[in-house]
Amino acid sequence: MELSLKEVFEAAKKQFAELINNQESDFRLEQLEYKKEEKSWDVVVSYLVENKNRGILPSSIFNTLPFERVYKRLEIDENKDVVGIFIFSQVK
């Protein structure tokens, strides 16, 4: 059974609910791909967290911001279970 976009979003958000502040997190679906053979979704999400690097390198504008965007890649099966969380980098 294929999940709806809303179901995928809710399953991903539920996985990170304890780690993020829903008021300030700006939780987003960035990328989705349904894998027919595996019957699972490959999902990239992002959310805001407190910028722990703030002030370390003053030459970078990103180190002066109070929050930074974190990206995570998940695999969600047809039962809405997260079956994998992978290291994901936005750097190319």
CYANA upper distance limits for C-alpha pairs under 8 A (distance plus 0.5 A):
  1 MET  CA     39 LYS  CA      8.42
  1 MET  CA     78 GLU  CA      6.64
  2 GLU  CA     39 LYS  CA      8.13
  2 GLU  CA     78 GLU  CA      6.91
  3 LEU  CA      7 GLU  CA      6.40
  3 LEU  CA      8 VAL  CA      6.93
  3 LEU  CA     78 GLU  CA      7.13
  3 LEU  CA     80 LYS  CA      8.35
  4 SER  CA      8 VAL  CA      6.90
  5 LEU  CA      9 PHE  CA      6.68
  6 LYS  CA     10 GLU  CA      6.62
  7 GLU  CA     11 ALA  CA      6.61
  7 GLU  CA     80 LYS  CA      7.92
  8 VAL  CA     12 ALA  CA      6.69
  8 VAL  CA     41 TRP  CA      8.31
  8 VAL  CA     76 ILE  CA      7.95
  8 VAL  CA     80 LYS  CA      7.56
  9 PHE  CA     13 LYS  CA      6.59
  9 PHE  CA     29 LEU  CA      7.25
 10 GLU  CA     14 LYS  CA      6.45
 11 ALA  CA     15 GLN  CA      6.97
 11 ALA  CA     76 ILE  CA      8.16
 11 ALA  CA     80 LYS  CA      6.32
 11 ALA  CA     81 ASP  CA      7.58
 11 ALA  CA     82 VAL  CA      7.90
 12 ALA  CA     16 PHE  CA      7.46
 12 ALA  CA     45 VAL  CA      8.10
 12 ALA  CA     74 LEU  CA      8.00
 12 ALA  CA     76 ILE  CA      8.28
 12 ALA  CA     82 VAL  CA      7.94
 13 LYS  CA     17 ALA  CA      6.49
 13 LYS  CA     27 PHE  CA      7.86
 15 GLN  CA     82 VAL  CA      7.84
 16 PHE  CA     20 ILE  CA      6.73
 17 ALA  CA     21 ASN  CA      7.99
 17 ALA  CA     22 ASN  CA      7.81
 20 ILE  CA     25 SER  CA      6.65
 20 ILE  CA     47 TYR  CA      8.40
 20 ILE  CA     48 LEU  CA      8.47
 20 ILE  CA     49 VAL  CA      7.68
 21 ASN  CA     25 SER  CA      6.02
 22 ASN  CA     26 ASP  CA      7.84
 22 ASN  CA     27 PHE  CA      8.13
 24 GLU  CA     48 LEU  CA      7.50
 25 SER  CA     47 TYR  CA      5.67
 25 SER  CA     48 LEU  CA      5.07
 25 SER  CA     49 VAL  CA      7.07
 26 ASP  CA     46 SER  CA      8.47
 26 ASP  CA     47 TYR  CA      5.93
 26 ASP  CA     48 LEU  CA      6.52
 27 PHE  CA     45 VAL  CA      7.71
 27 PHE  CA     46 SER  CA      6.33
 27 PHE  CA     47 TYR  CA      4.93
 27 PHE  CA     48 LEU  CA      7.67
 28 ARG  CA     45 VAL  CA      6.04
 28 ARG  CA     46 SER  CA      5.75
 28 ARG  CA     47 TYR  CA      6.78
 29 LEU  CA     43 VAL  CA      7.91
 29 LEU  CA     44 VAL  CA      6.71
 29 LEU  CA     45 VAL  CA      5.06
 29 LEU  CA     46 SER  CA      7.10
 30 GLU  CA     43 VAL  CA      8.11
 30 GLU  CA     44 VAL  CA      5.83
 30 GLU  CA     45 VAL  CA      5.73
 30 GLU  CA     46 SER  CA      7.19
 31 GLN  CA     42 ASP  CA      8.48
 31 GLN  CA     43 VAL  CA      6.17
 31 GLN  CA     44 VAL  CA      5.45
 31 GLN  CA     45 VAL  CA      7.57
 32 LEU  CA     41 TRP  CA      7.22
 32 LEU  CA     42 ASP  CA      6.25
 32 LEU  CA     43 VAL  CA      5.16
 32 LEU  CA     44 VAL  CA      7.06
 33 GLU  CA     41 TRP  CA      6.11
 33 GLU  CA     42 ASP  CA      5.57
 33 GLU  CA     43 VAL  CA      7.03
 34 TYR  CA     39 LYS  CA      7.80
 34 TYR  CA     40 SER  CA      6.49
 34 TYR  CA     41 TRP  CA      5.00
 34 TYR  CA     42 ASP  CA      6.79
 35 LYS  CA     39 LYS  CA      6.14
 35 LYS  CA     40 SER  CA      5.89
 35 LYS  CA     41 TRP  CA      6.44
 35 LYS  CA     42 ASP  CA      7.70
 36 LYS  CA     40 SER  CA      7.46
 39 LYS  CA     77 ASP  CA      6.88
 39 LYS  CA     78 GLU  CA      6.61
 40 SER  CA     75 GLU  CA      7.07
 40 SER  CA     76 ILE  CA      6.00
 40 SER  CA     77 ASP  CA      4.79
 40 SER  CA     78 GLU  CA      6.30
 41 TRP  CA     74 LEU  CA      8.48
 41 TRP  CA     75 GLU  CA      6.05
 41 TRP  CA     76 ILE  CA      5.60
 41 TRP  CA     77 ASP  CA      6.84
 41 TRP  CA     78 GLU  CA      8.45
 42 ASP  CA     73 ARG  CA      7.73
 42 ASP  CA     74 LEU  CA      6.49
 42 ASP  CA     75 GLU  CA      5.29
 42 ASP  CA     76 ILE  CA      7.23
 43 VAL  CA     73 ARG  CA      6.09
 43 VAL  CA     74 LEU  CA      5.59
 43 VAL  CA     75 GLU  CA      6.62
 43 VAL  CA     76 ILE  CA      8.00
 44 VAL  CA     71 TYR  CA      7.31
 44 VAL  CA     72 LYS  CA      6.12
 44 VAL  CA     73 ARG  CA      4.87
 44 VAL  CA     74 LEU  CA      6.77
 45 VAL  CA     71 TYR  CA      6.19
 45 VAL  CA     72 LYS  CA      5.90
 45 VAL  CA     73 ARG  CA      6.93
 45 VAL  CA     74 LEU  CA      8.37
 46 SER  CA     69 ARG  CA      6.85
 46 SER  CA     70 VAL  CA      5.82
 46 SER  CA     71 TYR  CA      4.83
 46 SER  CA     72 LYS  CA      6.76
 47 TYR  CA     69 ARG  CA      5.96
 47 TYR  CA     70 VAL  CA      5.99
 47 TYR  CA     71 TYR  CA      7.35
 48 LEU  CA     67 PHE  CA      6.47
 48 LEU  CA     68 GLU  CA      5.98
 48 LEU  CA     69 ARG  CA      5.02
 48 LEU  CA     70 VAL  CA      6.65
 49 VAL  CA     67 PHE  CA      5.92
 49 VAL  CA     68 GLU  CA      6.10
 49 VAL  CA     69 ARG  CA      6.97
 49 VAL  CA     70 VAL  CA      7.53
 50 GLU  CA     66 PRO  CA      6.61
 50 GLU  CA     67 PHE  CA      5.04
 50 GLU  CA     68 GLU  CA      6.81
 51 ASN  CA     63 ASN  CA      7.89
 51 ASN  CA     65 LEU  CA      7.43
 51 ASN  CA     66 PRO  CA      5.94
 51 ASN  CA     67 PHE  CA      5.01
 51 ASN  CA     68 GLU  CA      5.63
 53 ASN  CA     57 LEU  CA      8.26
 53 ASN  CA     63 ASN  CA      6.39
 54 ARG  CA     62 PHE  CA      8.44
 54 ARG  CA     63 ASN  CA      4.98
 54 ARG  CA     64 THR  CA      5.87
 54 ARG  CA     65 LEU  CA      7.24
 54 ARG  CA     66 PRO  CA      7.49
 55 GLY  CA     63 ASN  CA      6.20
 55 GLY  CA     64 THR  CA      6.45
 56 ILE  CA     63 ASN  CA      7.35
 57 LEU  CA     63 ASN  CA      6.78
 58 PRO  CA     63 ASN  CA      6.90
 58 PRO  CA     64 THR  CA      7.37
 60 SER  CA     64 THR  CA      7.78
 61 ILE  CA     65 LEU  CA      7.60
 62 PHE  CA     68 GLU  CA      8.23
 71 TYR  CA     88 PHE  CA      6.72
 71 TYR  CA     89 SER  CA      7.28
 71 TYR  CA     90 GLN  CA      7.55
 72 LYS  CA     85 ILE  CA      7.68
 72 LYS  CA     86 PHE  CA      7.19
 72 LYS  CA     87 ILE  CA      7.01
 72 LYS  CA     88 PHE  CA      5.88
 72 LYS  CA     89 SER  CA      8.43
 73 ARG  CA     85 ILE  CA      6.35
 73 ARG  CA     86 PHE  CA      5.75
 73 ARG  CA     87 ILE  CA      7.22
 73 ARG  CA     88 PHE  CA      6.28
 74 LEU  CA     82 VAL  CA      7.28
 74 LEU  CA     83 VAL  CA      8.10
 74 LEU  CA     84 GLY  CA      6.01
 74 LEU  CA     85 ILE  CA      5.05
 74 LEU  CA     86 PHE  CA      6.71
 75 GLU  CA     82 VAL  CA      6.27
 75 GLU  CA     83 VAL  CA      6.10
 75 GLU  CA     84 GLY  CA      5.48
 75 GLU  CA     85 ILE  CA      7.08
 76 ILE  CA     80 LYS  CA      6.37
 76 ILE  CA     81 ASP  CA      5.96
 76 ILE  CA     82 VAL  CA      4.91
 76 ILE  CA     83 VAL  CA      6.26
 76 ILE  CA     84 GLY  CA      7.76
 77 ASP  CA     81 ASP  CA      5.97
 77 ASP  CA     82 VAL  CA      6.97
 77 ASP  CA     83 VAL  CA      7.12
